[in-house]
Amino acid sequence: LSGAIDVNCSESNQPALLKALNPVFNLKAIRPVMNLTTPTNIITYFTMYGILGVVSSALIAWSHFSHINSNLHCLSDSCSMDENTAPFVPYVYLYHDGKVHDALPVRIVSSCNLDIYTFPFDVQNCTMTFNSYIHFGKTLHQMSAENITLNSKNVITTTGEWELLEITSYKNESGQDKMRRRATLYVVNLLIPSCFLITVDLFSFLLPPQAVDRSSFKMTLILGYTVFLLIMNDLLPVTGNSIPLINVFFSLCLALMVTSLLETILITNLLNGSADFSPLPHWIRVIVLQFLGCVVCLPQKTKETKRFGTQIIGNISGSGAEGRAVQELRSLGKDLQAIRLQVEKQMGQSESSEEWIQVGFIIDRLLFGLYILFISVSFITIINIWVNSYSS
């Protein structure tokens, strides 16, 4: 079935053409202007009312097909399209000068390339692109994004853990929304408890290792810190392009605790097993007792020299009674000499044991100073990186 429709134009202009096409087409789909060369200004502006959240564990997989499968169908509601859950507003504002204002809320899901190196003091940039289906970007006029940022900050109500910093727009390119994470939650729940535990581990060096089981205390501290990290693991990001600096911070704290435990085991072995060690080598005595002892303010104790006098009894001749007395004196002298040798041996072992104990105290204080120095340098470096990132 085919038919023809005659269109009679009274004049050779656009209004006459529209009048002639009125019986055939619905003129509602044509721009309401007297002259089609007159442009219709359509102003589209964007105002952010809320940041609902960031889903860091979601993954999107794309499947590319180069053939047509008649058995493969994709419903419009499930082809990687998020349903707009924003409320529908059927009202528009019509002004006396012909301006029409349509405020339509839209829930936008944007993909962000998360840079979590400075977490929780990180700043994220999320891109949003607004395009026209029938116009190129060169034919669209772009307005400044300063008003968008100002209006969004004034009306934004839902932010959660994110703070809106700036919205920038570029012609023919994607616009960017710059957001900064609110770090208070993570500082209170993650950083401050870790600092408290590492401080307790630091002050545990003040416990006397020979009287208190310092190693048990440190093992309990390590166990508690491990349980703490397992409980707070859900607060840490799981996706990103780099390892977060806070993970390095936690690993550093755990490594310091384990190192201090190993140091305690070494010192305890020196203090409790010093009696079974061989005499202190000369090079250890020079390096540790004389040099490092002065560095850590534990100088070597002065030795008290003790001399034992011996008297040799020669052959003395005399009467019978005097001869028996001389024999008893000789026997007593041999016994005293044996006792003296045993005492000298015991004193030598005691002196060697005291030297090893002194070495243990010097190493303990030296490692305590190095522990403080390493913690200070590491924490200052990490905090400096976080402060520079947060301030910039």
C-alpha positions as CSV (number, residue, x, y, z in Angstrom):
1,L,0.0,0.0,0.0
2,S,1.5,3.3,-1.0
3,G,0.2,6.8,-1.2
4,A,1.3,10.3,-2.0
5,I,0.6,13.4,-0.1
6,D,0.7,16.8,-1.8
7,V,2.4,19.6,0.2
8,N,1.5,23.1,-1.0
9,C,3.7,25.9,0.2
10,S,2.2,29.4,-0.1
11,E,5.6,31.0,0.2
12,S,9.2,29.9,-0.1
13,N,10.2,30.3,3.5
14,Q,10.5,28.1,6.6
15,P,7.2,29.2,8.3
16,A,5.3,28.3,5.2
17,L,7.0,25.0,5.1
18,L,6.1,24.2,8.7
19,K,2.5,25.3,8.0
20,A,2.3,23.0,5.0
21,L,3.8,20.1,7.0
22,N,1.4,20.5,9.9
23,P,-1.2,18.0,8.6
24,V,1.5,15.4,8.1
25,F,4.0,15.8,11.0
26,N,3.6,16.5,14.7
27,L,5.3,19.9,15.0
28,K,5.9,19.3,18.7
29,A,9.2,17.6,17.8
30,I,10.4,20.7,15.9
31,R,12.1,23.6,17.6
32,P,9.5,26.3,18.4
33,V,11.1,29.2,16.5
34,M,9.8,31.4,13.8
35,N,13.1,31.1,11.9
36,L,15.0,27.8,11.9
37,T,18.3,29.8,11.7
38,T,17.6,31.2,15.1
39,P,19.4,29.1,17.7
40,T,17.7,27.7,20.7
41,N,19.9,28.1,23.8
42,I,19.7,25.0,26.0
43,I,21.8,25.5,29.2
44,T,22.7,22.3,31.0
45,Y,24.4,22.8,34.4
46,F,25.5,20.3,37.0
47,T,25.2,20.5,40.8
48,M,26.4,17.8,43.1
49,Y,24.0,17.2,46.0
50,G,25.7,14.2,47.6
51,I,28.5,11.7,47.5
52,L,26.9,8.3,48.3
53,G,30.1,6.3,48.6
54,V,32.9,4.5,46.9
55,V,32.7,0.8,46.2
56,S,36.4,-0.3,46.1
57,S,35.7,-4.1,45.6
58,A,33.5,-4.0,42.6
59,L,34.8,-5.4,39.3
60,I,33.5,-4.8,35.8
61,A,34.3,-7.3,33.1
62,W,33.7,-6.6,29.4
63,S,33.1,-9.4,26.8
64,H,33.8,-8.5,23.2
65,F,32.0,-10.5,20.4
66,S,32.8,-10.3,16.8
67,H,29.9,-12.4,15.5
68,I,26.1,-12.4,15.7
69,N,24.5,-15.1,17.7
70,S,20.8,-15.4,17.3
71,N,20.6,-17.3,20.7
72,L,22.3,-14.5,22.5
73,H,20.0,-11.8,23.8
74,C,20.8,-9.0,26.2
75,L,18.0,-7.3,28.1
76,S,18.3,-3.5,28.3
77,D,18.0,-3.7,32.1
78,S,21.0,-5.9,32.6
79,C,23.7,-5.0,30.0
80,S,26.1,-3.2,32.4
81,M,23.6,-0.4,32.9
82,D,22.8,0.8,36.3
83,E,19.2,1.7,36.9
84,N,18.6,5.3,37.8
85,T,17.1,5.2,41.2
86,A,16.7,8.9,41.5
87,P,13.1,10.1,42.0
88,F,11.2,11.1,38.9
89,V,10.1,14.7,38.8
90,P,7.3,15.4,36.3
91,Y,7.3,19.2,36.8
92,V,9.1,22.0,34.9
93,Y,9.3,25.7,35.6
94,L,8.0,28.0,32.8
95,Y,8.8,31.7,33.0
96,H,7.2,34.6,31.3
97,D,10.1,35.2,28.9
98,G,9.7,31.7,27.5
99,K,12.5,30.1,29.6
100,V,11.8,26.5,30.7
101,H,13.7,25.1,33.7
102,D,13.7,21.4,34.2
103,A,15.5,20.2,37.4
104,L,16.0,16.5,36.9
105,P,17.9,14.6,39.7
106,V,20.1,11.8,38.4
107,R,22.1,9.2,40.3
108,I,25.5,8.8,38.5
109,V,27.9,5.9,38.9
110,S,31.4,6.9,37.9
111,S,34.6,4.9,37.6
112,C,37.5,6.3,39.5
113,N,41.1,5.4,39.2
114,L,42.0,5.2,42.9
115,D,45.4,6.4,44.0
116,I,45.6,5.1,47.6
117,Y,49.3,5.6,48.3
118,T,48.6,8.3,50.9
119,F,45.5,6.6,52.4
120,P,43.8,7.8,54.5
121,F,44.9,11.3,53.5
122,D,44.3,10.7,49.8
123,V,42.7,12.9,47.2
124,Q,40.7,11.2,44.4
125,N,39.8,12.5,41.0
126,C,36.6,11.0,39.4
127,T,35.8,11.8,35.8
128,M,32.3,12.5,34.4
129,T,31.6,13.2,30.7
130,F,28.4,14.9,29.5
131,N,27.9,14.6,25.7
132,S,25.2,15.4,23.2
133,Y,23.9,12.7,20.9
134,I,23.6,15.0,17.8
135,H,26.1,17.8,18.4
136,F,29.9,17.7,18.6
137,G,31.8,19.2,21.4
138,K,33.1,22.1,19.2
139,T,29.6,23.4,18.6
140,L,28.7,23.5,22.4
141,H,29.6,26.5,24.5
142,Q,31.1,25.8,27.8
143,M,30.7,27.9,30.9
144,S,33.0,28.2,33.9
145,A,33.0,25.5,36.5
146,E,33.6,27.8,39.4
147,N,29.8,28.3,39.9
148,I,29.4,24.5,39.8
149,T,31.8,24.0,42.6
150,L,30.4,26.8,44.7
151,N,26.8,25.7,44.2
152,S,27.6,22.1,44.9
153,K,29.4,23.0,48.2
154,N,26.5,25.1,49.3
155,V,23.8,22.5,48.7
156,I,25.7,19.2,49.2
157,T,24.1,17.2,52.0
158,T,25.5,13.6,51.8
159,T,29.2,13.2,51.9
160,G,30.0,10.3,54.2
161,E,33.8,9.9,54.5
162,W,34.5,12.2,51.5
163,E,34.8,15.9,51.2
164,L,34.2,17.7,47.9
165,L,37.2,19.9,47.0
166,E,36.7,21.1,43.4
167,I,34.8,20.4,40.2
168,T,36.6,21.2,37.0
169,S,35.3,21.1,33.4
170,Y,37.2,21.0,30.1
171,K,35.8,21.4,26.6
172,N,35.9,18.3,24.5
173,E,37.3,16.4,27.5
174,S,36.0,14.8,30.7
175,G,35.2,16.8,33.7
176,Q,36.8,16.0,37.0
177,D,35.4,15.9,40.5
178,K,38.2,16.2,43.1
179,M,37.3,14.6,46.5
180,R,39.3,14.3,49.7
181,R,38.8,11.5,52.2
182,R,37.9,12.4,55.8
183,A,40.8,10.9,57.7
184,T,39.5,11.3,61.3
185,L,37.9,7.8,61.5
186,Y,41.1,6.1,60.3
187,V,43.4,8.2,62.5
188,V,41.4,7.4,65.6
189,N,40.8,3.7,64.9
190,L,44.1,2.8,63.2
191,L,47.0,5.2,63.6
192,I,46.6,6.2,67.2
193,P,46.3,2.7,68.6
194,S,49.3,1.6,66.6
195,C,51.3,4.5,68.0
196,F,50.2,3.6,71.5
197,L,51.3,0.0,71.1
198,I,54.7,0.8,69.6
199,T,55.2,3.3,72.5
200,V,54.5,0.6,75.1
201,D,56.9,-1.7,73.3
202,L,59.5,1.1,73.3
203,F,59.2,1.7,77.1
204,S,59.3,-2.1,77.7
205,F,63.1,-1.7,77.3
206,L,63.1,-0.1,80.7
207,L,62.1,-3.3,82.3
208,P,65.1,-5.1,83.9
209,P,65.7,-8.2,81.7
210,Q,67.4,-10.2,84.5
211,A,64.4,-9.8,87.0
212,V,61.3,-9.6,84.8
213,D,60.3,-11.9,81.9
214,R,60.4,-9.1,79.3
215,S,60.1,-11.5,76.4
216,S,56.7,-12.8,77.5
217,F,55.5,-9.2,77.7
218,K,56.7,-8.5,74.2
219,M,55.1,-11.7,72.8
220,T,51.8,-10.7,74.3
221,L,52.1,-7.3,72.8
222,I,52.8,-8.7,69.3
223,L,49.9,-11.1,69.6
224,G,47.6,-8.2,70.6
225,Y,48.8,-6.1,67.7
226,T,48.2,-8.9,65.3
227,V,44.7,-9.4,66.5
228,F,44.2,-5.6,66.2
229,L,45.3,-5.6,62.5
230,L,43.0,-8.5,61.8
231,I,40.0,-6.8,63.3
232,M,40.7,-3.5,61.5
233,N,41.5,-5.1,58.2
234,D,38.1,-4.1,56.8
235,L,38.9,-0.4,57.1
236,L,41.9,-0.7,54.8
237,P,41.5,-0.3,51.0
238,V,41.8,-3.5,48.9
239,T,42.2,-2.0,45.4
240,G,44.5,0.5,43.9
241,N,47.5,1.1,41.7
242,S,50.0,1.1,44.6
243,I,50.6,-0.1,48.1
244,P,49.1,2.3,50.7
245,L,51.6,4.0,52.9
246,I,49.6,3.0,55.9
247,N,50.3,-0.6,55.1
248,V,54.0,0.2,55.2
249,F,53.4,1.9,58.5
250,F,51.7,-1.2,60.0
251,S,54.4,-3.5,58.7
252,L,57.1,-1.3,60.1
253,C,55.4,-1.3,63.6
254,L,55.1,-5.1,63.5
255,A,58.7,-5.5,62.3
256,L,59.9,-3.3,65.1
257,M,58.1,-5.3,67.7
258,V,59.5,-8.6,66.3
259,T,63.0,-7.1,66.3
260,S,62.7,-5.9,69.9
261,L,61.6,-9.4,70.8
262,L,64.7,-10.9,69.1
263,E,66.9,-8.4,70.9
264,T,65.3,-9.4,74.2
265,I,66.0,-13.1,73.5
266,L,69.6,-12.3,72.8
267,I,70.1,-10.2,76.0
268,T,68.3,-12.8,78.1
269,N,70.6,-15.5,76.8
270,L,73.7,-13.3,77.6
271,L,72.5,-12.6,81.1
272,N,71.3,-16.0,82.1
273,G,73.9,-18.2,80.3
274,S,77.0,-16.1,80.9
275,A,78.4,-18.7,83.4
276,D,78.7,-21.3,80.7
277,F,80.4,-19.1,78.2
278,S,84.1,-19.1,77.4
279,P,86.2,-16.1,78.6
280,L,85.5,-12.9,76.8
281,P,87.6,-12.4,73.7
282,H,90.0,-9.5,73.6
283,W,88.4,-7.8,70.6
284,I,84.9,-7.9,72.2
285,R,86.4,-6.5,75.4
286,V,88.0,-3.6,73.5
287,I,85.0,-2.8,71.2
288,V,82.1,-3.4,73.5
289,L,83.4,-2.8,77.0
290,Q,85.8,0.0,76.3
291,F,84.4,1.8,73.3
292,L,80.6,1.2,73.2
293,G,80.4,1.2,77.0
294,C,81.5,4.9,77.0
295,V,79.1,5.7,74.1
296,V,76.1,4.4,76.0
297,C,77.3,5.7,79.4
298,L,78.1,2.3,80.9
299,P,81.9,2.4,81.4
300,Q,83.8,-0.8,82.4
301,K,84.0,-1.4,86.1
302,T,87.5,-1.2,87.7
303,K,88.8,-4.6,88.8
304,E,89.8,-5.1,92.4
305,T,93.2,-6.9,92.4
306,K,93.5,-9.5,95.1
307,R,96.8,-11.2,95.9
308,F,97.2,-14.3,97.9
309,G,100.5,-14.8,99.7
310,T,102.2,-18.1,99.8
311,Q,105.0,-19.3,102.1
312,I,107.2,-22.2,101.2
313,I,108.3,-24.2,104.1
314,G,111.7,-25.8,103.6
315,N,113.2,-28.8,105.3
316,I,113.3,-28.3,109.0
317,S,115.1,-30.8,111.2
318,G,114.3,-31.1,114.9
319,S,113.2,-33.4,117.6
320,G,110.3,-35.9,117.3
321,A,107.6,-33.5,118.5
322,E,108.8,-30.7,116.3
323,G,109.1,-33.1,113.3
324,R,105.4,-34.1,113.7
325,A,104.4,-30.4,113.9
326,V,106.4,-29.7,110.7
327,Q,104.7,-32.5,108.9
328,E,101.2,-31.2,109.9
329,L,102.1,-27.7,108.8
330,R,103.3,-29.1,105.4
331,S,100.0,-31.0,105.0
332,L,98.0,-27.9,106.0
333,G,100.0,-25.8,103.5
334,K,99.1,-28.2,100.7
335,D,95.4,-28.0,101.6
336,L,95.6,-24.2,101.7
337,Q,97.3,-24.2,98.3
338,A,94.5,-26.4,96.8
339,I,91.9,-24.1,98.3
340,R,93.6,-21.1,96.9
341,L,93.7,-22.6,93.4
342,Q,90.0,-23.4,93.6
343,V,89.1,-19.9,94.8
344,E,91.2,-18.4,91.9
345,K,89.4,-20.6,89.4
346,Q,86.0,-19.6,90.8
347,M,86.9,-16.0,90.8
348,G,88.1,-16.2,87.2
349,Q,84.8,-17.7,86.1
350,S,82.9,-15.1,88.1
351,E,84.9,-12.4,86.4
352,S,84.2,-13.8,82.9
353,S,80.5,-14.1,83.8
354,E,80.4,-10.4,84.9
355,E,82.1,-9.3,81.7
356,W,79.5,-11.1,79.6
357,I,76.7,-9.6,81.7
358,Q,78.2,-6.2,81.2
359,V,78.3,-6.8,77.5
360,G,74.6,-7.7,77.6
361,F,73.7,-4.5,79.4
362,I,75.7,-2.4,76.9
363,I,74.2,-4.1,73.9
364,D,70.7,-3.7,75.4
365,R,71.2,0.0,75.9
366,L,72.8,0.4,72.5
367,L,69.9,-1.3,70.7
368,F,67.4,0.7,72.8
369,G,69.0,3.9,71.4
370,L,69.0,2.6,67.9
371,Y,65.4,1.6,68.3
372,I,64.4,5.1,69.3
373,L,66.4,6.6,66.5
374,F,64.9,4.3,63.8
375,I,61.3,4.9,65.1
376,S,61.8,8.6,65.1
377,V,63.2,8.8,61.6
378,S,60.6,6.4,60.1
379,F,57.6,8.1,61.8
380,I,58.8,11.6,60.9
381,T,59.3,10.5,57.2
382,I,55.9,8.9,57.0
383,I,54.1,11.8,58.8
384,N,55.9,14.3,56.5
385,I,54.6,12.5,53.4
386,W,51.1,12.5,54.8
387,V,51.2,16.1,55.8
388,N,52.5,17.3,52.4
389,S,49.8,15.2,50.6
390,Y,47.0,16.5,52.8
391,S,48.1,20.1,52.6
392,S,48.5,20.0,48.8
